Amino acid sequence: MPWPLVNVILALAMAYLLLRMGAMILGSFARPVPAPPDPGELRKVRLTYRCSICSTEVRMTMANDEVPEPPRHCQEDMELVTPVDDI
Ligand SMILES: [Zn+2]
């Protein structure tokens, strides 16, 4: 087999591989919503938050962390009412 032909075949194989990789990367971008966390990763929590502006209170029952980010109300972070020691 003459060498130039081998080069052409190699180039075609490389082009095909790059195309496949590009399509895979594009496919991962196109995925609309990231997979929800495993149910085992969620923790049952009992945290109460109060809005410092309007005094609304909310209870968080499930979180992805033992000390999750506080929710927002009136465009401010809500205050954690439950002491963290109680969890
Ligand atoms: Zn509020």
PDB file of the backbone (N, CA, C, O) and the ligand in Angstrom, with CONECT records:
HET     ZN  A 101       1
ATOM      1  N   MET A   1       0.852  -1.195   0.000  1.00  0.00           N
ATOM      2  CA  MET A   1       0.000   0.000   0.000  1.00  0.00           C
ATOM      3  C   MET A   1       0.890   1.248   0.000  1.00  0.00           C
ATOM      4  O   MET A   1       1.761   1.379   0.860  1.00  0.00           O
ATOM      5  N   PRO A   2       0.684   2.157  -0.945  1.00  0.00           N
ATOM      6  CA  PRO A   2       1.511   3.372  -0.956  1.00  0.00           C
ATOM      7  C   PRO A   2       1.193   4.259   0.252  1.00  0.00           C
ATOM      8  O   PRO A   2       0.048   4.331   0.697  1.00  0.00           O
ATOM      9  N   TRP A   3       2.206   4.923   0.767  1.00  0.00           N
ATOM     10  CA  TRP A   3       2.042   5.724   1.985  1.00  0.00           C
ATOM     11  C   TRP A   3       0.990   6.835   1.887  1.00  0.00           C
ATOM     12  O   TRP A   3       0.218   7.031   2.825  1.00  0.00           O
ATOM     13  N   PRO A   4       0.948   7.574   0.750  1.00  0.00           N
ATOM     14  CA  PRO A   4      -0.051   8.662   0.700  1.00  0.00           C
ATOM     15  C   PRO A   4      -1.465   8.154   0.960  1.00  0.00           C
ATOM     16  O   PRO A   4      -2.255   8.838   1.611  1.00  0.00           O
ATOM     17  N   LEU A   5      -1.795   6.963   0.460  1.00  0.00           N
ATOM     18  CA  LEU A   5      -3.145   6.426   0.668  1.00  0.00           C
ATOM     19  C   LEU A   5      -3.394   6.186   2.146  1.00  0.00           C
ATOM     20  O   LEU A   5      -4.481   6.464   2.653  1.00  0.00           O
ATOM     21  N   VAL A   6      -2.371   5.662   2.848  1.00  0.00           N
ATOM     22  CA  VAL A   6      -2.509   5.444   4.287  1.00  0.00           C
ATOM     23  C   VAL A   6      -2.790   6.765   4.992  1.00  0.00           C
ATOM     24  O   VAL A   6      -3.617   6.842   5.900  1.00  0.00           O
ATOM     25  N   ASN A   7      -2.077   7.812   4.547  1.00  0.00           N
ATOM     26  CA  ASN A   7      -2.287   9.132   5.158  1.00  0.00           C
ATOM     27  C   ASN A   7      -3.717   9.610   4.955  1.00  0.00           C
ATOM     28  O   ASN A   7      -4.332  10.163   5.866  1.00  0.00           O
ATOM     29  N   VAL A   8      -4.239   9.394   3.756  1.00  0.00           N
ATOM     30  CA  VAL A   8      -5.614   9.828   3.467  1.00  0.00           C
ATOM     31  C   VAL A   8      -6.589   9.088   4.370  1.00  0.00           C
ATOM     32  O   VAL A   8      -7.509   9.686   4.929  1.00  0.00           O
ATOM     33  N   ILE A   9      -6.380   7.773   4.509  1.00  0.00           N
ATOM     34  CA  ILE A   9      -7.279   6.980   5.352  1.00  0.00           C
ATOM     35  C   ILE A   9      -7.186   7.460   6.803  1.00  0.00           C
ATOM     36  O   ILE A   9      -8.199   7.603   7.488  1.00  0.00           O
ATOM     37  N   LEU A  10      -5.943   7.709   7.263  1.00  0.00           N
ATOM     38  CA  LEU A  10      -5.758   8.196   8.633  1.00  0.00           C
ATOM     39  C   LEU A  10      -6.453   9.540   8.822  1.00  0.00           C
ATOM     40  O   LEU A  10      -7.111   9.774   9.836  1.00  0.00           O
ATOM     41  N   ALA A  11      -6.298  10.422   7.831  1.00  0.00           N
ATOM     42  CA  ALA A  11      -6.905  11.747   7.938  1.00  0.00           C
ATOM     43  C   ALA A  11      -8.423  11.627   8.002  1.00  0.00           C
ATOM     44  O   ALA A  11      -9.084  12.324   8.771  1.00  0.00           O
ATOM     45  N   LEU A  12      -8.965  10.726   7.173  1.00  0.00           N
ATOM     46  CA  LEU A  12     -10.411  10.543   7.183  1.00  0.00           C
ATOM     47  C   LEU A  12     -10.879   9.998   8.535  1.00  0.00           C
ATOM     48  O   LEU A  12     -11.898  10.424   9.079  1.00  0.00           O
ATOM     49  N   ALA A  13     -10.104   9.044   9.059  1.00  0.00           N
ATOM     50  CA  ALA A  13     -10.469   8.471  10.360  1.00  0.00           C
ATOM     51  C   ALA A  13     -10.426   9.551  11.441  1.00  0.00           C
ATOM     52  O   ALA A  13     -11.315   9.618  12.290  1.00  0.00           O
ATOM     53  N   MET A  14      -9.396  10.393  11.408  1.00  0.00           N
ATOM     54  CA  MET A  14      -9.285  11.472  12.391  1.00  0.00           C
ATOM     55  C   MET A  14     -10.450  12.452  12.254  1.00  0.00           C
ATOM     56  O   MET A  14     -11.037  12.878  13.249  1.00  0.00           O
ATOM     57  N   ALA A  15     -10.780  12.808  10.990  1.00  0.00           N
ATOM     58  CA  ALA A  15     -11.881  13.745  10.762  1.00  0.00           C
ATOM     59  C   ALA A  15     -13.181  13.169  11.315  1.00  0.00           C
ATOM     60  O   ALA A  15     -13.977  13.878  11.931  1.00  0.00           O
ATOM     61  N   TYR A  16     -13.383  11.877  11.086  1.00  0.00           N
ATOM     62  CA  TYR A  16     -14.593  11.226  11.571  1.00  0.00           C
ATOM     63  C   TYR A  16     -14.643  11.268  13.103  1.00  0.00           C
ATOM     64  O   TYR A  16     -15.678  11.570  13.697  1.00  0.00           O
ATOM     65  N   LEU A  17     -13.496  10.956  13.730  1.00  0.00           N
ATOM     66  CA  LEU A  17     -13.437  10.961  15.196  1.00  0.00           C
ATOM     67  C   LEU A  17     -13.722  12.359  15.746  1.00  0.00           C
ATOM     68  O   LEU A  17     -14.482  12.520  16.701  1.00  0.00           O
ATOM     69  N   LEU A  18     -13.095  13.377  15.122  1.00  0.00           N
ATOM     70  CA  LEU A  18     -13.308  14.754  15.601  1.00  0.00           C
ATOM     71  C   LEU A  18     -14.775  15.150  15.453  1.00  0.00           C
ATOM     72  O   LEU A  18     -15.338  15.814  16.324  1.00  0.00           O
ATOM     73  N   LEU A  19     -15.385  14.738  14.345  1.00  0.00           N
ATOM     74  CA  LEU A  19     -16.792  15.053  14.123  1.00  0.00           C
ATOM     75  C   LEU A  19     -17.654  14.421  15.209  1.00  0.00           C
ATOM     76  O   LEU A  19     -18.557  15.054  15.756  1.00  0.00           O
ATOM     77  N   ARG A  20     -17.353  13.146  15.511  1.00  0.00           N
ATOM     78  CA  ARG A  20     -18.124  12.441  16.536  1.00  0.00           C
ATOM     79  C   ARG A  20     -17.964  13.136  17.891  1.00  0.00           C
ATOM     80  O   ARG A  20     -18.933  13.313  18.629  1.00  0.00           O
ATOM     81  N   MET A  21     -16.708  13.532  18.208  1.00  0.00           N
ATOM     82  CA  MET A  21     -16.464  14.207  19.481  1.00  0.00           C
ATOM     83  C   MET A  21     -17.203  15.538  19.539  1.00  0.00           C
ATOM     84  O   MET A  21     -17.796  15.883  20.561  1.00  0.00           O
ATOM     85  N   GLY A  22     -17.163  16.289  18.431  1.00  0.00           N
ATOM     86  CA  GLY A  22     -17.861  17.565  18.379  1.00  0.00           C
ATOM     87  C   GLY A  22     -19.353  17.381  18.597  1.00  0.00           C
ATOM     88  O   GLY A  22     -19.985  18.144  19.326  1.00  0.00           O
ATOM     89  N   ALA A  23     -19.907  16.359  17.956  1.00  0.00           N
ATOM     90  CA  ALA A  23     -21.339  16.108  18.104  1.00  0.00           C
ATOM     91  C   ALA A  23     -21.668  15.743  19.550  1.00  0.00           C
ATOM     92  O   ALA A  23     -22.702  16.145  20.083  1.00  0.00           O
ATOM     93  N   MET A  24     -20.769  14.970  20.182  1.00  0.00           N
ATOM     94  CA  MET A  24     -21.012  14.592  21.587  1.00  0.00           C
ATOM     95  C   MET A  24     -20.986  15.825  22.487  1.00  0.00           C
ATOM     96  O   MET A  24     -21.825  15.966  23.376  1.00  0.00           O
ATOM     97  N   ILE A  25     -20.010  16.728  22.252  1.00  0.00           N
ATOM     98  CA  ILE A  25     -19.917  17.932  23.078  1.00  0.00           C
ATOM     99  C   ILE A  25     -21.153  18.806  22.862  1.00  0.00           C
ATOM    100  O   ILE A  25     -21.732  19.320  23.818  1.00  0.00           O
ATOM    101  N   LEU A  26     -21.552  18.968  21.597  1.00  0.00           N
ATOM    102  CA  LEU A  26     -22.755  19.760  21.312  1.00  0.00           C
ATOM    103  C   LEU A  26     -23.966  19.115  21.969  1.00  0.00           C
ATOM    104  O   LEU A  26     -24.829  19.807  22.510  1.00  0.00           O
ATOM    105  N   GLY A  27     -24.030  17.797  21.922  1.00  0.00           N
ATOM    106  CA  GLY A  27     -25.164  17.096  22.532  1.00  0.00           C
ATOM    107  C   GLY A  27     -25.247  17.364  24.018  1.00  0.00           C
ATOM    108  O   GLY A  27     -26.340  17.514  24.562  1.00  0.00           O
ATOM    109  N   SER A  28     -24.082  17.429  24.695  1.00  0.00           N
ATOM    110  CA  SER A  28     -24.124  17.669  26.134  1.00  0.00           C
ATOM    111  C   SER A  28     -24.553  19.101  26.421  1.00  0.00           C
ATOM    112  O   SER A  28     -25.158  19.369  27.459  1.00  0.00           O
ATOM    113  N   PHE A  29     -24.238  20.047  25.491  1.00  0.00           N
ATOM    114  CA  PHE A  29     -24.704  21.427  25.683  1.00  0.00           C
ATOM    115  C   PHE A  29     -26.206  21.515  25.482  1.00  0.00           C
ATOM    116  O   PHE A  29     -26.895  22.286  26.150  1.00  0.00           O
ATOM    117  N   ALA A  30     -26.706  20.706  24.543  1.00  0.00           N
ATOM    118  CA  ALA A  30     -28.117  20.811  24.179  1.00  0.00           C
ATOM    119  C   ALA A  30     -29.015  20.233  25.265  1.00  0.00           C
ATOM    120  O   ALA A  30     -30.209  20.531  25.289  1.00  0.00           O
ATOM    121  N   ARG A  31     -28.480  19.427  26.149  1.00  0.00           N
ATOM    122  CA  ARG A  31     -29.304  18.831  27.203  1.00  0.00           C
ATOM    123  C   ARG A  31     -29.974  19.955  27.994  1.00  0.00           C
ATOM    124  O   ARG A  31     -29.272  20.799  28.552  1.00  0.00           O
ATOM    125  N   PRO A  32     -31.282  19.996  28.059  1.00  0.00           N
ATOM    126  CA  PRO A  32     -31.951  21.193  28.583  1.00  0.00           C
ATOM    127  C   PRO A  32     -31.800  21.366  30.093  1.00  0.00           C
ATOM    128  O   PRO A  32     -31.413  22.442  30.549  1.00  0.00           O
ATOM    129  N   VAL A  33     -32.090  20.356  30.856  1.00  0.00           N
ATOM    130  CA  VAL A  33     -32.089  20.514  32.318  1.00  0.00           C
ATOM    131  C   VAL A  33     -31.090  19.538  32.909  1.00  0.00           C
ATOM    132  O   VAL A  33     -31.084  18.363  32.540  1.00  0.00           O
ATOM    133  N   PRO A  34     -30.239  20.002  33.824  1.00  0.00           N
ATOM    134  CA  PRO A  34     -29.334  19.045  34.467  1.00  0.00           C
ATOM    135  C   PRO A  34     -30.128  18.042  35.289  1.00  0.00           C
ATOM    136  O   PRO A  34     -31.201  18.352  35.808  1.00  0.00           O
ATOM    137  N   ALA A  35     -29.598  16.865  35.396  1.00  0.00           N
ATOM    138  CA  ALA A  35     -30.305  15.824  36.136  1.00  0.00           C
ATOM    139  C   ALA A  35     -30.505  16.267  37.582  1.00  0.00           C
ATOM    140  O   ALA A  35     -29.596  16.846  38.178  1.00  0.00           O
ATOM    141  N   PRO A  36     -31.670  16.007  38.151  1.00  0.00           N
ATOM    142  CA  PRO A  36     -31.878  16.390  39.551  1.00  0.00           C
ATOM    143  C   PRO A  36     -30.969  15.565  40.443  1.00  0.00           C
ATOM    144  O   PRO A  36     -30.591  14.450  40.083  1.00  0.00           O
ATOM    145  N   PRO A  37     -30.617  16.099  41.597  1.00  0.00           N
ATOM    146  CA  PRO A  37     -29.713  15.345  42.474  1.00  0.00           C
ATOM    147  C   PRO A  37     -30.358  14.044  42.934  1.00  0.00           C
ATOM    148  O   PRO A  37     -31.579  13.925  43.036  1.00  0.00           O
ATOM    149  N   ASP A  38     -29.510  13.098  43.201  1.00  0.00           N
ATOM    150  CA  ASP A  38     -29.959  11.822  43.725  1.00  0.00           C
ATOM    151  C   ASP A  38     -30.820  12.050  44.961  1.00  0.00           C
ATOM    152  O   ASP A  38     -30.485  12.906  45.780  1.00  0.00           O
ATOM    153  N   PRO A  39     -31.920  11.311  45.124  1.00  0.00           N
ATOM    154  CA  PRO A  39     -32.696  11.484  46.358  1.00  0.00           C
ATOM    155  C   PRO A  39     -31.849  11.255  47.602  1.00  0.00           C
ATOM    156  O   PRO A  39     -32.095  11.864  48.644  1.00  0.00           O
ATOM    157  N   GLY A  40     -30.851  10.380  47.499  1.00  0.00           N
ATOM    158  CA  GLY A  40     -29.982  10.127  48.638  1.00  0.00           C
ATOM    159  C   GLY A  40     -29.111  11.313  49.000  1.00  0.00           C
ATOM    160  O   GLY A  40     -28.624  11.411  50.126  1.00  0.00           O
ATOM    161  N   GLU A  41     -28.907  12.237  48.025  1.00  0.00           N
ATOM    162  CA  GLU A  41     -28.077  13.405  48.313  1.00  0.00           C
ATOM    163  C   GLU A  41     -28.855  14.477  49.055  1.00  0.00           C
ATOM    164  O   GLU A  41     -28.261  15.362  49.671  1.00  0.00           O
ATOM    165  N   LEU A  42     -30.185  14.403  49.001  1.00  0.00           N
ATOM    166  CA  LEU A  42     -30.992  15.415  49.688  1.00  0.00           C
ATOM    167  C   LEU A  42     -31.107  15.051  51.159  1.00  0.00           C
ATOM    168  O   LEU A  42     -31.208  13.879  51.520  1.00  0.00           O
ATOM    169  N   ARG A  43     -31.090  16.061  51.987  1.00  0.00           N
ATOM    170  CA  ARG A  43     -31.215  15.842  53.416  1.00  0.00           C
ATOM    171  C   ARG A  43     -32.527  16.401  53.892  1.00  0.00           C
ATOM    172  O   ARG A  43     -32.964  17.470  53.464  1.00  0.00           O
ATOM    173  N   LYS A  44     -33.148  15.664  54.782  1.00  0.00           N
ATOM    174  CA  LYS A  44     -34.332  16.195  55.444  1.00  0.00           C
ATOM    175  C   LYS A  44     -33.847  17.211  56.471  1.00  0.00           C
ATOM    176  O   LYS A  44     -33.009  16.906  57.320  1.00  0.00           O
ATOM    177  N   VAL A  45     -34.375  18.394  56.379  1.00  0.00           N
ATOM    178  CA  VAL A  45     -33.991  19.428  57.338  1.00  0.00           C
ATOM    179  C   VAL A  45     -35.263  20.037  57.919  1.00  0.00           C
ATOM    180  O   VAL A  45     -36.346  19.902  57.350  1.00  0.00           O
ATOM    181  N   ARG A  46     -35.119  20.694  59.032  1.00  0.00           N
ATOM    182  CA  ARG A  46     -36.252  21.423  59.593  1.00  0.00           C
ATOM    183  C   ARG A  46     -35.732  22.794  59.967  1.00  0.00           C
ATOM    184  O   ARG A  46     -35.405  23.063  61.123  1.00  0.00           O
ATOM    185  N   LEU A  47     -35.664  23.644  58.977  1.00  0.00           N
ATOM    186  CA  LEU A  47     -35.129  24.974  59.204  1.00  0.00           C
ATOM    187  C   LEU A  47     -36.244  25.982  59.008  1.00  0.00           C
ATOM    188  O   LEU A  47     -37.041  25.874  58.076  1.00  0.00           O
ATOM    189  N   THR A  48     -36.291  26.946  59.878  1.00  0.00           N
ATOM    190  CA  THR A  48     -37.273  28.021  59.741  1.00  0.00           C
ATOM    191  C   THR A  48     -36.530  29.306  59.432  1.00  0.00           C
ATOM    192  O   THR A  48     -35.543  29.647  60.083  1.00  0.00           O
ATOM    193  N   TYR A  49     -37.013  29.994  58.450  1.00  0.00           N
ATOM    194  CA  TYR A  49     -36.407  31.265  58.062  1.00  0.00           C
ATOM    195  C   TYR A  49     -37.445  32.361  58.218  1.00  0.00           C
ATOM    196  O   TYR A  49     -38.634  32.147  57.981  1.00  0.00           O
ATOM    197  N   ARG A  50     -36.986  33.531  58.618  1.00  0.00           N
ATOM    198  CA  ARG A  50     -37.893  34.665  58.731  1.00  0.00           C
ATOM    199  C   ARG A  50     -37.338  35.812  57.888  1.00  0.00           C
ATOM    200  O   ARG A  50     -36.135  36.069  57.850  1.00  0.00           O
ATOM    201  N   CYS A  51     -38.262  36.482  57.221  1.00  0.00           N
ATOM    202  CA  CYS A  51     -37.878  37.653  56.443  1.00  0.00           C
ATOM    203  C   CYS A  51     -37.726  38.822  57.402  1.00  0.00           C
ATOM    204  O   CYS A  51     -38.639  39.125  58.171  1.00  0.00           O
ATOM    205  N   SER A  52     -36.572  39.478  57.356  1.00  0.00           N
ATOM    206  CA  SER A  52     -36.323  40.562  58.306  1.00  0.00           C
ATOM    207  C   SER A  52     -37.120  41.809  57.954  1.00  0.00           C
ATOM    208  O   SER A  52     -37.207  42.732  58.763  1.00  0.00           O
ATOM    209  N   ILE A  53     -37.699  41.852  56.770  1.00  0.00           N
ATOM    210  CA  ILE A  53     -38.424  43.058  56.356  1.00  0.00           C
ATOM    211  C   ILE A  53     -39.919  42.925  56.626  1.00  0.00           C
ATOM    212  O   ILE A  53     -40.528  43.824  57.205  1.00  0.00           O
ATOM    213  N   CYS A  54     -40.515  41.796  56.204  1.00  0.00           N
ATOM    214  CA  CYS A  54     -41.969  41.680  56.359  1.00  0.00           C
ATOM    215  C   CYS A  54     -42.350  40.588  57.350  1.00  0.00           C
ATOM    216  O   CYS A  54     -43.539  40.328  57.533  1.00  0.00           O
ATOM    217  N   SER A  55     -41.377  39.936  58.001  1.00  0.00           N
ATOM    218  CA  SER A  55     -41.611  38.930  59.043  1.00  0.00           C
ATOM    219  C   SER A  55     -42.283  37.662  58.538  1.00  0.00           C
ATOM    220  O   SER A  55     -42.768  36.869  59.346  1.00  0.00           O
ATOM    221  N   THR A  56     -42.326  37.450  57.258  1.00  0.00           N
ATOM    222  CA  THR A  56     -42.819  36.170  56.736  1.00  0.00           C
ATOM    223  C   THR A  56     -41.886  35.054  57.185  1.00  0.00           C
ATOM    224  O   THR A  56     -40.664  35.201  57.156  1.00  0.00           O
ATOM    225  N   GLU A  57     -42.474  33.943  57.598  1.00  0.00           N
ATOM    226  CA  GLU A  57     -41.648  32.795  57.978  1.00  0.00           C
ATOM    227  C   GLU A  57     -41.902  31.640  57.030  1.00  0.00           C
ATOM    228  O   GLU A  57     -43.041  31.391  56.634  1.00  0.00           O
ATOM    229  N   VAL A  58     -40.852  30.945  56.672  1.00  0.00           N
ATOM    230  CA  VAL A  58     -40.985  29.744  55.848  1.00  0.00           C
ATOM    231  C   VAL A  58     -40.214  28.623  56.520  1.00  0.00           C
ATOM    232  O   VAL A  58     -39.236  28.854  57.231  1.00  0.00           O
ATOM    233  N   ARG A  59     -40.683  27.388  56.276  1.00  0.00           N
ATOM    234  CA  ARG A  59     -39.960  26.224  56.797  1.00  0.00           C
ATOM    235  C   ARG A  59     -39.400  25.434  55.622  1.00  0.00           C
ATOM    236  O   ARG A  59     -40.110  25.121  54.666  1.00  0.00           O
ATOM    237  N   MET A  60     -38.135  25.126  55.711  1.00  0.00           N
ATOM    238  CA  MET A  60     -37.490  24.307  54.692  1.00  0.00           C
ATOM    239  C   MET A  60     -37.473  22.877  55.203  1.00  0.00           C
ATOM    240  O   MET A  60     -37.023  22.612  56.318  1.00  0.00           O
ATOM    241  N   THR A  61     -37.962  21.968  54.390  1.00  0.00           N
ATOM    242  CA  THR A  61     -38.042  20.575  54.833  1.00  0.00           C
ATOM    243  C   THR A  61     -37.048  19.679  54.109  1.00  0.00           C
ATOM    244  O   THR A  61     -36.770  18.571  54.567  1.00  0.00           O
ATOM    245  N   MET A  62     -36.510  20.141  52.988  1.00  0.00           N
ATOM    246  CA  MET A  62     -35.583  19.316  52.226  1.00  0.00           C
ATOM    247  C   MET A  62     -34.533  20.233  51.640  1.00  0.00           C
ATOM    248  O   MET A  62     -34.849  21.309  51.133  1.00  0.00           O
ATOM    249  N   ALA A  63     -33.288  19.810  51.710  1.00  0.00           N
ATOM    250  CA  ALA A  63     -32.222  20.652  51.172  1.00  0.00           C
ATOM    251  C   ALA A  63     -31.110  19.759  50.643  1.00  0.00           C
ATOM    252  O   ALA A  63     -31.025  18.579  50.982  1.00  0.00           O
ATOM    253  N   ASN A  64     -30.278  20.335  49.823  1.00  0.00           N
ATOM    254  CA  ASN A  64     -29.158  19.569  49.282  1.00  0.00           C
ATOM    255  C   ASN A  64     -27.929  19.699  50.171  1.00  0.00           C
ATOM    256  O   ASN A  64     -26.846  19.231  49.818  1.00  0.00           O
ATOM    257  N   ASP A  65     -28.102  20.335  51.323  1.00  0.00           N
ATOM    258  CA  ASP A  65     -26.987  20.529  52.238  1.00  0.00           C
ATOM    259  C   ASP A  65     -27.574  20.631  53.639  1.00  0.00           C
ATOM    260  O   ASP A  65     -28.745  20.974  53.802  1.00  0.00           O
ATOM    261  N   GLU A  66     -26.757  20.331  54.658  1.00  0.00           N
ATOM    262  CA  GLU A  66     -27.274  20.459  56.020  1.00  0.00           C
ATOM    263  C   GLU A  66     -27.487  21.914  56.386  1.00  0.00           C
ATOM    264  O   GLU A  66     -28.405  22.240  57.139  1.00  0.00           O
ATOM    265  N   VAL A  67     -26.651  22.784  55.862  1.00  0.00           N
ATOM    266  CA  VAL A  67     -26.814  24.216  56.098  1.00  0.00           C
ATOM    267  C   VAL A  67     -26.923  24.891  54.733  1.00  0.00           C
ATOM    268  O   VAL A  67     -25.945  25.437  54.223  1.00  0.00           O
ATOM    269  N   PRO A  68     -28.128  24.847  54.143  1.00  0.00           N
ATOM    270  CA  PRO A  68     -28.273  25.380  52.783  1.00  0.00           C
ATOM    271  C   PRO A  68     -28.276  26.898  52.767  1.00  0.00           C
ATOM    272  O   PRO A  68     -28.400  27.546  53.807  1.00  0.00           O
ATOM    273  N   GLU A  69     -28.139  27.453  51.579  1.00  0.00           N
ATOM    274  CA  GLU A  69     -28.249  28.893  51.392  1.00  0.00           C
ATOM    275  C   GLU A  69     -29.645  29.331  51.816  1.00  0.00           C
ATOM    276  O   GLU A  69     -30.621  28.652  51.498  1.00  0.00           O
ATOM    277  N   PRO A  70     -29.763  30.443  52.522  1.00  0.00           N
ATOM    278  CA  PRO A  70     -31.099  30.887  52.914  1.00  0.00           C
ATOM    279  C   PRO A  70     -31.900  31.343  51.700  1.00  0.00           C
ATOM    280  O   PRO A  70     -31.341  31.893  50.752  1.00  0.00           O
ATOM    281  N   PRO A  71     -33.204  31.112  51.733  1.00  0.00           N
ATOM    282  CA  PRO A  71     -34.031  31.618  50.637  1.00  0.00           C
ATOM    283  C   PRO A  71     -34.139  33.134  50.716  1.00  0.00           C
ATOM    284  O   PRO A  71     -33.753  33.743  51.714  1.00  0.00           O
ATOM    285  N   ARG A  72     -34.663  33.732  49.662  1.00  0.00           N
ATOM    286  CA  ARG A  72     -34.776  35.184  49.637  1.00  0.00           C
ATOM    287  C   ARG A  72     -36.235  35.601  49.675  1.00  0.00           C
ATOM    288  O   ARG A  72     -37.106  34.938  49.110  1.00  0.00           O
ATOM    289  N   HIS A  73     -36.478  36.690  50.339  1.00  0.00           N
ATOM    290  CA  HIS A  73     -37.806  37.286  50.387  1.00  0.00           C
ATOM    291  C   HIS A  73     -37.609  38.789  50.430  1.00  0.00           C
ATOM    292  O   HIS A  73     -36.645  39.266  51.028  1.00  0.00           O
ATOM    293  N   CYS A  74     -38.487  39.532  49.819  1.00  0.00           N
ATOM    294  CA  CYS A  74     -38.327  40.982  49.729  1.00  0.00           C
ATOM    295  C   CYS A  74     -36.925  41.329  49.229  1.00  0.00           C
ATOM    296  O   CYS A  74     -36.352  42.342  49.630  1.00  0.00           O
ATOM    297  N   GLN A  75     -36.384  40.496  48.363  1.00  0.00           N
ATOM    298  CA  GLN A  75     -35.071  40.677  47.747  1.00  0.00           C
ATOM    299  C   GLN A  75     -33.937  40.683  48.768  1.00  0.00           C
ATOM    300  O   GLN A  75     -32.852  41.189  48.480  1.00  0.00           O
ATOM    301  N   GLU A  76     -34.170  40.134  49.944  1.00  0.00           N
ATOM    302  CA  GLU A  76     -33.112  40.018  50.952  1.00  0.00           C
ATOM    303  C   GLU A  76     -32.995  38.555  51.370  1.00  0.00           C
ATOM    304  O   GLU A  76     -33.971  37.808  51.298  1.00  0.00           O
ATOM    305  N   ASP A  77     -31.816  38.150  51.802  1.00  0.00           N
ATOM    306  CA  ASP A  77     -31.672  36.823  52.377  1.00  0.00           C
ATOM    307  C   ASP A  77     -32.519  36.740  53.636  1.00  0.00           C
ATOM    308  O   ASP A  77     -32.559  37.675  54.435  1.00  0.00           O
ATOM    309  N   MET A  78     -33.199  35.603  53.802  1.00  0.00           N
ATOM    310  CA  MET A  78     -34.014  35.453  55.004  1.00  0.00           C
ATOM    311  C   MET A  78     -33.112  35.049  56.169  1.00  0.00           C
ATOM    312  O   MET A  78     -32.044  34.472  55.965  1.00  0.00           O
ATOM    313  N   GLU A  79     -33.551  35.356  57.392  1.00  0.00           N
ATOM    314  CA  GLU A  79     -32.754  35.019  58.577  1.00  0.00           C
ATOM    315  C   GLU A  79     -33.133  33.636  59.063  1.00  0.00           C
ATOM    316  O   GLU A  79     -34.312  33.287  59.129  1.00  0.00           O
ATOM    317  N   LEU A  80     -32.131  32.858  59.399  1.00  0.00           N
ATOM    318  CA  LEU A  80     -32.367  31.530  59.960  1.00  0.00           C
ATOM    319  C   LEU A  80     -32.860  31.678  61.385  1.00  0.00           C
ATOM    320  O   LEU A  80     -32.170  32.254  62.226  1.00  0.00           O
ATOM    321  N   VAL A  81     -34.052  31.161  61.664  1.00  0.00           N
ATOM    322  CA  VAL A  81     -34.621  31.264  63.010  1.00  0.00           C
ATOM    323  C   VAL A  81     -34.213  30.073  63.856  1.00  0.00           C
ATOM    324  O   VAL A  81     -33.877  30.215  65.032  1.00  0.00           O
ATOM    325  N   THR A  82     -34.248  28.872  63.231  1.00  0.00           N
ATOM    326  CA  THR A  82     -33.863  27.664  63.957  1.00  0.00           C
ATOM    327  C   THR A  82     -32.369  27.722  64.251  1.00  0.00           C
ATOM    328  O   THR A  82     -31.578  27.926  63.331  1.00  0.00           O
ATOM    329  N   PRO A  83     -31.962  27.549  65.497  1.00  0.00           N
ATOM    330  CA  PRO A  83     -30.514  27.488  65.756  1.00  0.00           C
ATOM    331  C   PRO A  83     -29.900  26.273  65.075  1.00  0.00           C
ATOM    332  O   PRO A  83     -30.492  25.194  65.096  1.00  0.00           O
ATOM    333  N   VAL A  84     -28.754  26.423  64.488  1.00  0.00           N
ATOM    334  CA  VAL A  84     -28.122  25.331  63.750  1.00  0.00           C
ATOM    335  C   VAL A  84     -27.841  24.163  64.693  1.00  0.00           C
ATOM    336  O   VAL A  84     -27.817  23.013  64.255  1.00  0.00           O
ATOM    337  N   ASP A  85     -27.626  24.445  65.999  1.00  0.00           N
ATOM    338  CA  ASP A  85     -27.353  23.380  66.964  1.00  0.00           C
ATOM    339  C   ASP A  85     -28.524  22.404  67.096  1.00  0.00           C
ATOM    340  O   ASP A  85     -28.334  21.250  67.480  1.00  0.00           O
ATOM    341  N   ASP A  86     -29.748  22.876  66.771  1.00  0.00           N
ATOM    342  CA  ASP A  86     -30.932  22.056  66.926  1.00  0.00           C
ATOM    343  C   ASP A  86     -31.082  20.990  65.847  1.00  0.00           C
ATOM    344  O   ASP A  86     -31.854  20.046  66.007  1.00  0.00           O
ATOM    345  N   ILE A  87     -30.337  21.140  64.737  1.00  0.00           N
ATOM    346  CA  ILE A  87     -30.596  20.278  63.584  1.00  0.00           C
ATOM    347  C   ILE A  87     -30.290  18.824  63.892  1.00  0.00           C
ATOM    348  O   ILE A  87     -30.453  17.962  63.028  1.00  0.00           O
TER     349      ILE A  87
HETATM  350 ZN    ZN A 101     -40.451  39.571  53.015  1.00  0.00          ZN2+
END
